[in-house]
Amino acid sequence: MATETKKYKVVYDRENCIGAGACVLAYAERFAMNSKDDKADLLGGVKKGSNFELEFTLRELEEFKSAAQVCPVAVIKIFDVETGKEIL
Ligand code: SF4
């Protein structure tokens, strides 16, 4: 599979977000604070069970990785869609 078409997936456990806002600073195009409950929303994310998920390509990988890295409660996880392996 060509690198540009390789798919990744972010899985966001919104229930356990503590509203620290670090993800918003890391990737404001995809994370925004919701003033109703002071948790972050994954923009474009689709609700799957208690998580929100979004598939994306290499173009956004570094940004999503930084958001995952700065989250103090590690509720943002990144997977390789093809292999199902957790990247971060
Ligand atoms: S960094 Fe983590 S805890 Fe903070 S708002 Fe984002 S998802 Fe929630």
Residues whose N, C-alpha, C, O or C-beta is under 5 A from the ligand:
A	BS01	SF4	C17 I18 G19 A20 G21 A22 C23 A40 V70 C71 P72
